Amino acid sequence: YIECKNYTKPVPLEAVAKFKEVLTLNDIPIHRGLFICNGTFSPRARNIGVRTIDKQQLLRLERRSYVIYYLRRLLYLVVSLGFGYCLWLSLFNGVQTSDILWIVYSQAKIIVSNVLN
């Protein structure tokens, strides 16, 4: 549940409190609310229980999303090359595919967990 605002001044406590009240009236847990603004929040508005995201946090999230996107693309490429290499090994060198696939899968799983954390 998201509330987005375009404030030129810091978002006042009242705006976030209204959103919190709407969540409460609709039986939505407060921690599931997200208040986003392209400016800043007043100090009291940040500590009301609703998660707040300001302009700086939005920029960080945007940069992080690009990094994750390109890392995932790179991971798909590496995994695809790994499976192609496994296929080549099994067809032309007599290596068992199951052993190689398990190694590639295990390494890919480690890379994915590192990328997402």
Phi, psi and omega in degrees: 000119192234140173237126180243135181226153177241085181258140174273333176257168177302140181295127182283162178303323184300321181295316179289324179296322177297317179296319178298319180294321177298317177300314182296317180296332180262016178056038177256129178302137185299325182293348178272353179278146180223118181251116184247139180217146179271011176241231179232173177244148172292152183304320180290331181291334180286335188253037183257352178112343177268137178291132180241142177230121180258186185302315181296319178293322177299317179297318177297318179296322178295313178298318180296322180294324177295316180299313180296319180301310183288328175294321177295318177299317178297319178298316178300319179296313181297316180295319179298316177296322178297316178293323176297319178296320178298317179297316179299316179298317183289326183282320189252345183238001176072016178280141181290128183296322184299321179295314182291318180299321179296319178295314180297316179299315180298316179293320179297321179297319178296316180297316181298316180295326177290323180292318185280345179261000000 
